[in-house]
Amino acid sequence: MRPKIVDWLHATLGTPAFGWLVPTPAVVYVIAMLVVMGVFVTRCRAAGLSRYHALGAAIWGLIGGLVGARLLYLLLRADQVWRQPAMVIDLSGSTISWGAYFGGFVGFALYFLKEHDSPWRYADVLGSAFGLGPFIARFACFLNGDDYGRVTDMPWAVTYPQGSLPFDAHVQQGLLGPGATASLPVHPVQLYLAATGLALFLVFSRLWRRVDLPAGALFFLYWAADGATRFMLEFFRGDTERTYVGPFPDGQFIALLVALASSTTFVWIRSRRLSLSIS
């Protein structure tokens, strides 16, 4: 999609500068990470938390996320890795966002374990800011053409050029003829996910400022909401390269587990605080 956007801007405005100005997916991912880290550290300082620990936890979380994103992909394709062990050292290989989230939280928690400090007030701040990550990063998926949607006739549907993942998939499925120059119109699922991330950021920013919750509750409430919305949006996905857990694609299955586990933990934290206040 990025070449298509660059060509359109070039033809419309008459300048090739957009080949430099339209970011590559890798640049978008870096921007997303830096923005979330910046907002997180700033909000921790505003909440009276240690800026030093906030930055340290963010760096550890970033490293854990980078490792986890690739590791989960390899684990879900263990049979393929067994046949092609070189996949393990392929640093340019595919990743999974849930792996980044899980790995990031492990790194985040390990930092506070090392420092003998509780992570939960920091985690709540992270929950207030984390929606910015998918809001920005999903534009990289849109530019790259991965995580594309099902074929649709909705007026906001998008098409992808020759050589893109959706185009190649539609050719393999026999949906396009030999003279086709673009894929069939598909749901821009990546933009749905980006819009959801922005909405969660706005909602949880307000909750963080206005609602008094026990430590850790806001963090798990965020993941309950993120998992539930991600589960629903997965129904619009059209890519067929995913692995499955029963009837569900891996990402949808994980989203369901995250939503259930996080909502249960949120209720437990709230009820524990209530029982302590009564006693």
C-alpha positions, 0 to 999 in steps of 0.5 A, a space after each residue: 500500500 505504501 508504494 500506491 500512496 506515494 505514487 498517488 501523492 506524486 501524481 496529485 501534487 507533482 513532487 517525488 518528495 513523498 517517497 521520503 516523507 511517507 514512512 516505512 512500516 519499520 519507522 512507524 513501529 519505532 514512532 509508536 514505541 517512542 510515543 508510548 514511552 514518552 507519554 508513559 514516562 511523562 504521566 508517571 512523573 505527573 502522578 508522583 512516580 519515579 521517572 527513573 523507574 518509569 524509564 527503566 521499566 519502559 526500556 525493559 518492556 521494549 526489549 521484552 516486547 521485541 523478543 516476545 513478538 518473534 518468539 510467539 510467532 515461532 512457538 505457534 509455528 513450531 512444526 514449521 520451525 522444526 523443519 526449517 530451524 533457520 527461522 529462529 535466527 531470521 531477524 527480519 521474520 514475521 512477528 505477532 503483536 500479542 507476543 510483543 504485549 506478553 513479552 513487554 509485560 514480562 520485561 516490565 514486571 522483571 524490572 520491578 522485581 529487580 528493583 524490589 518495587 511494586 509495578 501496579 501503579 506504573 502499570 495503571 499509567 501504562 494502561 492509560 497510555 497504551 492505546 497510542 501504540 496500536 493507534 500508530 503501529 496499525 498504520 504500519 500494517 496498513 502500509 505493509 498490507 498485512 492483517 488485511 480484511 475480508 472482501 467487501 463492497 463497503 464504500 470505505 473498502 481499500 484495494 492493494 496493488 500487485 505484489 501485495 499480500 492481499 493481491 497475491 492471496 486473491 490470485 491464489 484463491 482464483 478471485 482475480 484474473 490474469 489482467 488484474 492490477 489490484 486486489 478486490 476491495 477489502 475491509 481496512 481492518 488495520 484502520 479499524 484497529 488503529 481507531 480502536 486504539 485511539 478510542 481506548 487511549 482517550 477513554 482510559 486517559 480520562 479514567 486514569 485522571 478521574 476514577 479512583 481504582 485500586 492499584 492494577 485495576 485500570 491496567 487489567 480493565 484496559 486489557 479486558 477492553 482491548 481483548 474484547 474489541 480485538 476479538 470482535 474485529 478479528 471477524 473482519 480479517 481476511 488473511 488466510 496465513 494464520 494458525 488456528 486454535 480450534 475454530 478460532 484464528 490464533 489472534 482471536 483465540 488469544 484476544 478472547 483469553 486476554 479479555 476473560 482473564 483480565 476482566 476476571 482479575 479486574 473484578 477480583 481486585 475491585 472486590 478485594 478492595 471492597 472486602 478490605 474496606 468493609 472489614 
